[in-house]
Amino acid sequence: MPEVHIRTLVRAAQIVGGAEALALRLKVTPSHLALWMSGAEPCPPNIFLRAVDLVLERANQPPRGPSGPAPREESDDSEDPSRRRR
């Protein structure tokens, strides 16, 4: 099985809280999912695409928690030394 299938299934499992949760979400048996995640059997295309959807959903969500400094608001001229009137 292509490495990308395995990595996608593993990432999807991380996102949903583990392999059992992913199996429930994909409506497959945990034993089948384990075979696909190990590369022992090829993952059916429809299952792989559903796992891709889970990964993409997470990628399109805004980050959780603080992600750095807040965006700077427009300031008046007095705060920027280069804009001060002389």
N, C-alpha and C positions, 0 to 999 in steps of 0.2 A: 504494500500500500504506500502511496506517496507520503513522504514526510509531512507535507502540508496538511494532510488529513489528520494525522496523529496530533500534530501541534494544535490544530484548530479544535479538536475534541478535548484535548487537555486544557486549553485556554477556556473553552466553554464551561468545562467542569469547574474550573477555578471561579469563574464568574457566578455560577449558580449555587456554589457551595458544596461541590464534590461530585463524584461519579454517580452516586445513587440519585442525587437530585437531578443531575443531567439526564439520566435514564428516564426518570419520571417525566421530565420536561419534554424529552424527545419521543416519549411513549414507546420505549424499547425496554427489553429486559437488561438488567445490570450485567448479566453474563455476556450478552451480545456486545454491549458497549465495551466491556473489558477486552473482548477479542479485537474489536476495532481499534481501541486505544493502544493496544500492545502491538498492533500491526500483524497479528496472526491471521486475520481475515480482512478482506477489503470492506470498507464502510460503504453502504449503499448511497448512491448519489443524493437521494432525497433527504437522507439523514444528515449527510455532510452539509448540504445547503441549509438545513434548519440550524445546525451548529454555527455555520457562518453567520446566519441572521442574528443569533444570540451575541456573537462576538461584535458584530457591527452595531447592534443596538447599544451595547456598552460603550463602544468607541464614539458614538454620536451623542452620548449624554454629557452634560456639563460636568466638569470635575467636582468631586465632593470635597468639602472642607476648604481651608485656605489654600490658595494656589499662588501666593505671592502678594506683593504690595497691591493695594487698591489702585485703580486707575486714577491718574492725576486729573483733578478738575481744572478748568480754565482758571487762571489766576489773574488778578489785576496787575497792572504795570508796576506797582510798588514792590512786588515780590521778586521780580526778575530784574537784576541789576543792569542788564543790557538794554532794557526798555525804559529805564528811568529817564525822566526829562532833566536836562541840565539847565 
